[in-house]
Amino acid sequence: MTSALPVRISAGPFAATTQGLAKRFGRDFALLGVELQVPEGAVYVLVGPNGAGKTTTLKLLLGLYAPDAGSVRVLDMDPRAQGPLVRAQVGYVPERGDWGYGYMTVGRLLEHHAAYFPRWDWQYATRLAQAFDVGMERRVGRLSKGVTRRVHLILAMAHRPPLLLLDEPTDGLDPVMRDETLGLLAEHVADTGCTVLISTHLVHEVDRLADHLGVMQGGRLTAQLPREVLHRNLRRYRADVPADWNGAPLLNGTVVKRGGVGREIQWSVWGDEREVARLLADSGATVRDAAPLTLEDAAVALLSRKD
Amino acid sequence: MESVLLNPAPAWTAVAREQFRSVGVALRREALVAAGFFGLLSVWIVYLNTYGFSDAKVPFSPEAGVPAVILALLVPMAVWKGEDPARRGYHRAMPVNHGAHAVMRALSGLVWTLGATLAYFAWFGVASALTGGHVDHEAWWLWLTPFAGVAVTYLLGSALTLVTAYPWRWMGGGMVAYLFLNALRMADGTRPLAELVDGVLWGRYGIGTVATGYSPVDGNRWAHHANASVWLLSTWLWLAVAISVFLYASYRQPER
């Protein structure tokens, strides 16, 4: 078996890329050698545990931080050199809830934001506010976490940017509003053809939108691939093994997650299904089935990878 | 990326106009508190004058601007309320050059602050006229001094607010250190330092001269006289320092 997890996406063009990106805060590296590739028109979900470097990556794409090494390109522009123009193309939902001016009403904050985006669409903003059930007269600082999130989404979407950077966009939303929000986001993507980069550690919430997955751990991008490639190549194999089974050494390096009870093993393995099944059979195991993983299961498997 | 139709960046005039308006909204609460205070003070003065307290006369003098000069140091914290510049917040995520954007917001605050100083003096003028208070008829340029002082302290306060997430701590710490230094000024080790700090604040070209137009006579810190050329020089010096520090802070905000 030679098939390592892919960390490069072959099909371009890309809306956002980084090369050898590194960022340090004090002595600690938040990012190290990140090679992100977000294809144009994709909904790319960047998954990772807290502190993996997802938020830092998004801030580097916006030009809010300067990289310590490597380069960043967003819509073929360098955010450090062309920061204002890059930010004009981006709708950004930050991780923090206290973003925006708490002393303003929602309506005044939208007015403030609109002044920065000449293509701001008031009709669309009003429609989003109605759909999100956000009152224009309410003071931003007194909104609940979920309503604040919805305001952030209006700010990000109403100027119809070519790129949406959403940092934990469903954080704080109740299930009904989450469903509504994702529906509006799907509609927005279909209407505008924009690229979306979503950073989250709750993959199941954005499952229906995602078509690309990136996995970050400890400041490194350990895998990134289109969803169909993931679906095709990462499978959970259920097999019966003899009592004296010694494992399948030829699969070492491709087993993403090992599990099982008694003589039944359940391994998530990366590779061509027929070849993996053959190698398991050669080791003495009897493969009962090989099923594709849901996006969340795949993300959990990739994040808990030990091999 | 030819297939993507790029959005234009905003015109700087639109940004400057919006910054001016949004800073006005940010300062509304503080303005209401100040208006309430002066409203109550007005009622008190009217009451005293109505019931025969003939000594309740409000003087009209440039020196009344000293509290405004001190308060101007704190105004930037209200201007940047809801923003922690070092955290790469909302203000920095806008499609405008970071340094220029920070300058626009801070200068909007300066315009509002100078406007508030003017309103403050207008209140004194009206109150003085109504109560028959003493009107200072000294040199005309002395009326400019509070505005120069306000500009200097506001810009220094802005620089502090932009470079640190904790301007209150730095300001409070500085004040405590100054008081402590003065308390120990007779001790041999601290006296030179206390005199240096005093010189910067209240010396011939100190900030006190900028704010009042009065500078010490022959190094005597308790005797002052108005001197236009000394004031002009000290004002240029302090403005140059304040503008430099402010611009440095605006364009070199820390990452955190």
Boltz contact constraints between the chains, C-beta under 6 A:
constraints:
  - contact:
      token1: [A, 59]
      token2: [B, 88]
      max_distance: 6.0
  - contact:
      token1: [A, 64]
      token2: [B, 88]
      max_distance: 6.0
  - contact:
      token1: [A, 64]
      token2: [B, 92]
      max_distance: 6.0
  - contact:
      token1: [A, 65]
      token2: [B, 255]
      max_distance: 6.0
  - contact:
      token1: [A, 75]
      token2: [B, 1]
      max_distance: 6.0
  - contact:
      token1: [A, 75]
      token2: [B, 4]
      max_distance: 6.0
  - contact:
      token1: [A, 76]
      token2: [B, 1]
      max_distance: 6.0
  - contact:
      token1: [A, 84]
      token2: [B, 9]
      max_distance: 6.0
  - contact:
      token1: [A, 84]
      token2: [B, 95]
      max_distance: 6.0
  - contact:
      token1: [A, 84]
      token2: [B, 96]
      max_distance: 6.0
  - contact:
      token1: [A, 84]
      token2: [B, 97]
      max_distance: 6.0
  - contact:
      token1: [A, 85]
      token2: [B, 9]
      max_distance: 6.0
  - contact:
      token1: [A, 87]
      token2: [B, 95]
      max_distance: 6.0
  - contact:
      token1: [A, 88]
      token2: [B, 7]
      max_distance: 6.0
  - contact:
      token1: [A, 88]
      token2: [B, 9]
      max_distance: 6.0
  - contact:
      token1: [A, 88]
      token2: [B, 95]
      max_distance: 6.0
  - contact:
      token1: [A, 89]
      token2: [B, 6]
      max_distance: 6.0
  - contact:
      token1: [A, 89]
      token2: [B, 7]
      max_distance: 6.0
  - contact:
      token1: [A, 92]
      token2: [B, 93]
      max_distance: 6.0
  - contact:
      token1: [A, 99]
      token2: [B, 90]
      max_distance: 6.0
  - contact:
      token1: [A, 100]
      token2: [B, 90]
      max_distance: 6.0
  - contact:
      token1: [A, 101]
      token2: [B, 82]
      max_distance: 6.0
  - contact:
      token1: [A, 102]
      token2: [B, 82]
      max_distance: 6.0
  - contact:
      token1: [A, 104]
      token2: [B, 25]
      max_distance: 6.0
  - contact:
      token1: [A, 112]
      token2: [B, 22]
      max_distance: 6.0
  - contact:
      token1: [A, 115]
      token2: [B, 14]
      max_distance: 6.0
  - contact:
      token1: [A, 115]
      token2: [B, 18]
      max_distance: 6.0
  - contact:
      token1: [A, 116]
      token2: [B, 10]
      max_distance: 6.0
  - contact:
      token1: [A, 116]
      token2: [B, 94]
      max_distance: 6.0
  - contact:
      token1: [A, 116]
      token2: [B, 95]
      max_distance: 6.0
  - contact:
      token1: [A, 118]
      token2: [B, 8]
      max_distance: 6.0
  - contact:
      token1: [A, 119]
      token2: [B, 7]
      max_distance: 6.0
  - contact:
      token1: [A, 162]
      token2: [B, 4]
      max_distance: 6.0
